[in-house]
Amino acid sequence: MKKQLIAMVSALAMTFASLPCVSIAAENVPKPVLQYTFDGNKQLADQNGKNELKLSGDASVTDDGNKGKGLLLDGTDGYAELPDNILSSDMTITTWVKINKFTTWGRVFDFGTDSNQNFFFAPYSGGASRVEIKNGATVDTMDCTQETAKDWVNYAITIKGDTVSYYRNGRLIKSKSGIKDISELTNTANYIGKSHYDGDAYLSAVVDDFRVYNTALSQDEILKVMADGEINADVMLDSYAIDDEQIVTGYYGEVTAEAVKKFQKNNGLKETGTADNATLVLLFDSSAKKAK
């Protein structure tokens, strides 16, 4: 195991040997129709200084965001409301969330009108994380392993045609096809942190960089949005836990490539044997399955 960990770090060292920083900025990614970073003079406005969020209850802007400020939701009655009519047949919702307390059915978002028409993502239900789309009697549900981390996590939900997909920290967790056209939902009550069901709890978390796109982002585009800046090679290598006695040589050979491939296979990535963007982001995700 230790040899394979060294090999993985060696791959990174070789990749970045001559580069002080590697930029994977979110260039060539479609622009979001809404983006809330909670920074600047108009903290509740979108990237264009318009479409201000409406805060209710004890929701507030905090200095403890993932990058700058963020939206603090207390889990009692705090939530934010977005503009009306933001759903489209193809779309992506992506955001950073740091859960403070696990609340059953607490929503990262719940877009719709009421308990008969809604599209939501809840990372914790007491048994699963859930993405659900309901239009009257038609209900499309996708359950995955529920969230257990209280660290910053990036969530992305994409809809492309009749397929919904759930990404956690850039890794595709699950997809489901055969869903109905989401644009048919009436959506005049679009919430961050609040459910359309009266019995559900509010989200207890800090939310940052909340984005809505009117297109389905690819996995590579999601990773670029997550990075949205530069990755420093020294920081990345320091992040990886190895013993002081283990030496990184920077040599990239068959052992290194094989270790990278095993890691990629274990985590549902394309087995290339190279430390590409998807591998780099996932390598430092605490939920990643290490090479065995």
N, C-alpha and C positions, 0 to 999 in steps of 0.2 A: 504493500500500500504506500509506504513512504517513498519508494523508488518511483512509483507512478506519480505521486504528488510532485516530486522533484522534476520529473519529466514534463509535467504540465507547466510548472513555473519556467522551466528551461525554454519551452515553446514561446511563452510570453516574452522572456528575455531576448530571445532571438528575433521575435517580431518587432520589438521596440529598441533593439540595440543601438540604432543610430538616430533615434527620434526622441527628443525631450518630451514631446506631447503628441498624441494621436488624436486628430480632430474627427469626430463622427457627428458633427453638428447636423441639425435637422434640415439640411438643405435638400432640395428636390422632393420635399414632402408637401402635399397639398396644405393650404392654409386652413385652419379651423374656422368655422363660422362663428364660434364662440370660444373664448379662452379667458379664464379668470385666474390671475396669479396673485391677486390681493395685495399687490405692491403699487407704488406710485401715489400720486395725489388723489386719484379716484380709485380707491381700493376695491370697490364693489363693481366697477365697470369692466366691460370686456376689453379686449386688446385694442379696440377702436375708440375707447372712451365712452361707449354707449351701452345700452342694454344692461343697466345696473341690476344686480341681484337685490332681492328684497329679503332682509333678514327678519326672523321672528324668534320669539322666546329669548333664550340666553345665548343665541348664536352671536359670535363676535370675531373680529380680526385679531390674530395673535402674531407676536414676533417669532413664534416657534414653528414656522413653516419648514418645508423640506428645502426650499431655496428662498430665503427672505421670509416674507409673511405668509400666513395661511389662514384658513377658516376654522375656527374652533367651535365644535358642536358638543354640547354638554351631556347628551344622552337623556335629557329630561324633557325639554320642549324646544330645543334650538334647531332651526333648519333654515335653509335658503331656498328661495323660489326663483327659477329662471324664467326667461320670456316664454310666451306661448308659441305653439306651432313650430317646434324644432325637430320633429321627427321626419325622416326621409327613408325611402326604400333601401338605400345603401347608406350606412353611417358608421361612425366610431365614437365611442365615449371613452376617454382616457383620463386618468387622474392619479395623483399620489395620495395615499391615505396612511395615517399612523393611528391605529386604534388605541384608545386609552382604556376602554373597558368593553368587553364583549357583551353586546346587548342582542337578545334574540330577535332576529328579523330586522335589525337595524339596517337601513338602506344607505348605500353610497349614493344611489339615485333611484328615483321612482317617477317616471314620466307618464302622464296620462291625464285622466279626468277624475276617476273614482275607482272603487274596487272592481268595477266591471270592465274598465278600459285602462290598462297600464302596462308599462314595460319597466322592470326593475332589476337591480342587482343587489343582493344581500350577501356579504362575505361570511356571515355567521348566523345559523338558525338553531343551533343546538344539535345539529346533525349533519349539515352540509352547507356549502355556499350555493347560491341559486341565482340563475338568470331565468326570468320568466316574462312571457308576453301573453297578455290576456285581452281578448276582445269578445265580450259576452260569454257565450258558452264555449268558445274556442280558446284553449289554453295550451301554450307551448312551454314546457318546463325543461330546464337543463341543470342537473345537480352535479356538483363536484366536491372534492374534499374541502371541508370548511376551513376558514382561516384560523390559525393558531398564533400568528406572530403579532407582536406589538411594536414592530419596527416599521420604518417607511417601506411601503409596498406600492408598486405601480400596477394598477388594474387597467385593462383595456377590453372593451366589449365591442366587437364588430358585427355588423350585419351586411351581408352581400347577397342580394337576391333572397333565396329562401333558406340561407344558412347563417346561423348565429355562432360566433366563436368567442371564447374566453381566454385571455392571456393574463398571466401573472408574472410580473417582472420580465416581460418580453418573451416568456415561454408559453407556447400554445398548450393549454390545459385540456380543452375539450371543444368540439364543434358538434352542431346538430343541424341537420337539413330538414326541409319540409315545413318550415314555419310559414305563417301567413304574412302578407305584406304589412309591415309595421306602420307604413305611412297612412294606413286606413284608420289608425287610432286617433280619436280626438284627444289633443294634448294641450289643455289650457291650465293645467296645474302640474308644473314640472319641478320636482323637489330634489334638493341635495340634503340627505340626512333624515327625511321623513317618509313614512309609508302612506299609501292610500287606504290601508286597512287599519281601522281604529284600534285593534288589539295589539298591533306590533309596536315594538320599542323604537325610540329614536336612536340615531347613530351617536356613539360617544367616541369622537376622533378629531384629528386635525386633517383637513383636506387642503391640498395645494395643487396648483396648475391644472385646474379642471377644464377639459377641452371637449368640444363637440365638433365633429367633422360631418360633412354631408357626402362622404365617400367611405368605403371600407379600406382602412389602411392595411398594408401587408405587414408581415412580421418584421421585415427589415425596416420599414417606415416607423413602426412602433418603437423599435430599438433606437432609432435616430431621435425620435421625439423624447424618449426617456433620457438619452444622453444630453441632447440639446446643448452641446458645449464641447469641451475637450477632456479627454481622459489622460491623466499624467501617468506615464509608465512606472515611475518610482513609487507613486502612491499605490498603484495596482499591485506591484510586486510586494510591497510592504504589507498589503492587506492579506496576503496569503500566508497562513500559519505554517511555518516550517521551523525545525529545530536549528539552533545556532550552528550546530556542527555540520549541517547539510549545506553543501556548496552548489550554487547555480553556475553552471559553466557557460550557458548560452548555446551549447552545441545542439543542433536540431538534427536528429537521426531517426532511425526506424523505431526505436523505443519510445521516443517522444511522440511521433506521429501515431503510434499504436495507442498510447495512453490518451491522446486527444480524441481519437476515434471512439474509444470505449466510453469516454465521458460524454461525447455527443450522442452515441447510441443510447446510453442510459437515460438521457434527458430529452429524447425525441427530436434531436437536431440532425441535420444532414451530415453524414459521416465523411468529412473532408480531410481530417487530420491536420487542419490548420486552425489557428486561433482567430477566427473571423469575429465580426461584431457580435453575433448571437452567442457564440461561445464565451467571449470575454465578459459580456454582461451576466450570463448565467453562472459563470465560474465563481463569482463572488456573491451569488444569491445563497442565503443560508438554507434554502429548501432544496437546493440542487442535489442530485444524486451523484456522488463522486465515483470516479473510475474504480473498479474492483479488480 
